[in-house]
């Protein structure tokens, strides 16, 4: 069988043909924020040199392991989790008389999830007194990737999530990332949604194929991606460029998505090379993070095609 050679590491920012475009984009973003355009020789917009950014892997980014398993409790939540392919390691049951419990037992057997019969008192202890209705699914701890692991190939497409606290929104973002060819998703380690059973369910199983990484400091991680050669664009209502017009997205690219109410944090927005927006001629003032990410990734995938 013939061996295929890899495309090699992602070139540094200064080695790419759009190095000057990033400077112009940042100048345009700063001008919109301050109302004063910054001009260089010949009337060209100028911005800060990417060489001034901190180099190397951010000190706060580490490989998280997710040591603590999660328990999904209750007849409906458990059967829905098993239907969605949430990876379970054990199914605890006190009785199998309910139809939903019987379906859960069958789904668990089909997926090779061990069935453990237990008493009510023991299940009360395992679930810390939560309402379990005689059934609980133990979910396998998620092993997060390292943010640098997402820099795959010569033109990685990474989705960074800022301020999203609903695991269902995170799952929806991962589902869109899978649909439109993203290499992975990076989330803050604290004060943000992580990979839970709820995220697994809304991702429709795509969490099994799209890696999610954690960074203790998202701003530093974005700067590290810029140093590695990626253009970083933040999705924000204040953006002056429509996502569909962002031709630079054809190269190594990071799309940063914020929460519906708060949007992007100030430091994250300032770190982005450019703020982009989704034009909305209708009456809605905003979109939730999952929907906005899906629309933006669709437009980016067209540009990259």
N, C-alpha and C positions, 0 to 999 in steps of 0.2 A: 504494500500500500504506500502511495506517495505521501511524503511528509510535507506539511505546509508550514512555511516560516511565518512567525508572528510579525506584526507591523512595527514592533519596537515601542519604546516608551513615548509618551506624549511630549512633543517638543516644548521647550520653554517659551514663555510669552514673547520675549524679545526676538525669537527666531521665527515668529509667524508673520505672515504677510499683512495681517490686520492689526499689528502692534500699534500703528498710528491711529487706527480707527477707535481703539479703546480710549486713547487720550482725548480724542474729539468727543466721544460719547460722554465721558466724565465731565468735560467742560460744559456740554449742553445741559447735563443734569444739574450741575452747580449753578449755571446761569438761571435755570428755571426756578431753583430754590431761592436765590438771592435777588433775581430780577436784573442782574448786571452781567452781560456777556463778557467772557474773558477771551481776548484776542491776542494772537501771536503775530509774528512777522508775516506780512502778506495778507493779513486779515483772517488767518486761520485760527479756529478755536484750539486752545491748548489746555492740557490737563496735567495732573501730577504723573510723574514717571512711575510705571509699575515696579521699576528697580528699587524704589524707596520702600516697598512693602517688605515685611519680615519674611525671611527665607526659611525653608525647611518645614518639617512636620510640626503642627502646633503642639505645644507642650501638654495642653489639656485633653487632646484627643487620644483615647485609649480603646482597646478592644474589650467591650463589656461582654460578660458571659451570661447574665440572666440566670442566677443561681436558684431563685425562688420560684417554684411552680405555682400556677394559678388554678383556682377551683371555680368552675362554673356550676351554679346550683339551681335547682328547680326543674320541673318536668319540661316546660316549654323551652327555656334557655338551653338545656342540655341536648334535647333532640334537634334543635335548630343548629347548635354548634356542630354536632356530628354530621348533620346533613350538609353543612358548609365545608366539611373537611378539616375542621380545626384539629390539630394534632394532639390527641389525648394519650396519656400514659396509663390511666386506670379509670375505670368506671365503678363508682361505689353505689350500691343499691341495697335498700332495706327490704323491698318487696317488688314483685314484677306483675302486679295485677292491673295497673293502669295501662291503657293502650299506648300512651306516649312512652312510658317506661319500657314496655315490650319492644317498641320500635327502636329505642335507644340501645337496648341490649343487642338487638339484631344488627344495627349499624356498627356498634362497637365490635361485635364478632366478625363482621365482614372486613373491618379495617385492622383486625389483629390487636385491638385494645383489650387488655386484661380486664375481666369482670370480677369484682370483689364484693361478695355479700357481707354486709355489716349490720350491726344493730343501730337503732335510732340514737342512743346515747353516744356511741362512738362517732357517728356521722355529725352529731351536734358538736362534738369536740373538734373534729377535723375541719368543720366549716366555721368554727368560732361563733356558734350560735346563730348563724344565718338561716333564713327560711329556705330549706332544701327540698321539701316535699318527698323525702326519701330517696333522693338521687343526686349525685354530684359527679362531675367529670374533672379529673385532674389533667391540666394542660401542660404539655412539655415546655420547659423554659426556652425562650427564644435566644439564640446566639447571634448577637449583633456582629456585623462586619466592622472592620476599621475603615474610617473615611477614605484613606488612601487606596483601599481595595476597589473603590468605585472608578478609579482612573484607568479604565480599560480601553485598549486600542488607541488609535490616533485621534479620534473624535468622540470622546465620551459625552454622554448627556446625563447630567445629574440633577435630581430634584432635591432642593434643600427646603426644609419646613421650619418656619419660625412662628412660635406662639400658638400653634394648634394643640389644643388640649383634649379634644374629643377623639378617642381611638377609632371611631367609625369614620371620621374624616380622614385620618391617617390611612386607614384601609382603603378608602376610595381613591386617595392619591396614589397609593401603591398599585391599585388596579389600573389606573390611567397610565402610570409609568410603564407597566407591563404591556399595555395595549399599544403604546406609541414608541417603544424601543429604548426607554431610558435604561442606563446601566445600573442605577440604584438610587436610593433615597437616603438622605442624611437628616437626622433630627437632633435637637439638643438633648443632652442627658438629663437635665433637670427642668422642671416646670413646663413639661411638654408631654404629649401623648406618646406612649410607647407601644410595643407590639403586645397586645393583650388578646384575649379571646374575641372581644368586640372588633378589634382591628382585623383579625383573621377572617371573621365572618363577612365584613364589608369588603374585604379584598377579594372575595370569591376564590380563595385558594392561591392567588398569585403571589402571596408572601413566600410560597415555597420556591419561587423562581427568581424573584426580585430581591436582592440583598438590601437590608436596612442597616445603616451605620449610625453610631452615636458619637457626638462630639461634645465635650464639656463646655466649649466656648465656640458657638457657631460663627461669630465674627472672625475669630482667628482661623477657623477652618476655611471660610470663604477666601481669606487672604492667601491661605496656602494653596487653594485651588487656582487662584489668579497667578500665583508664582509658578505653578505647574503648567500654565499656558491656557487656562480656561477663561472665557469671558463670562462674567457674572451679571445676570439681569434680574432685578426684583420686580415682581408683579404687584403693581400698586395703582390705586386710583389716581395718584398724582403724576403718573408716568406721562411723558410727552410723546412717546412712540407706541404705535399699535404693535401688538405681538406679531401680527401677520406681515408687518413691514420690516421685521428684524432679520435682515439677510445674514448678519454675522452669526446667527444661530446655527448655520451650517457647519461651523467648526466646533472645537471643544467648548462645551457650554454648560453653565449651571443656571437653572431657573429657581428663584427663591420665591416661595409662596408663604404668605402670612395668614393670620386668622381673619375671619369675616369682620368682626367688630373692630379690633385693634389694628389690623393690617401689619405691616412690617415694623419691627422695632427701629428706633432711631439709628442706633449704631449699625444694625444690619443694613438699613437703607443707605446710610452714608458709605458703607463698604462696597455696595453694588457699583458696577461700572455704569449702569444705566437703569432707570426705572421705566418699565413698560406697562401698558394697560390693555384691557379688553374693551373696545368701544361698545357701549350699551345704549342703543337708541330707544329702548323700552322704558318702562316706569320703575324697574327695580334699581335700587341705589347700590346694591352690592350682591355678590354671589358668595355662597359658602366656599370654603377652601377646596373641597373635593371637586365641586363643579368647575370652579375657576381653573384649577390645575388641569382638569381634563380638556377644557377648551384651549388653554394655552399650549398644552403639549400636542394637541391636534395640529394647531397652526405651525408649531415648531417642526413637527414631523413632515409636514408638507414642504417646508423650506429645506430641510435636510435631505428630502428625497430628490 
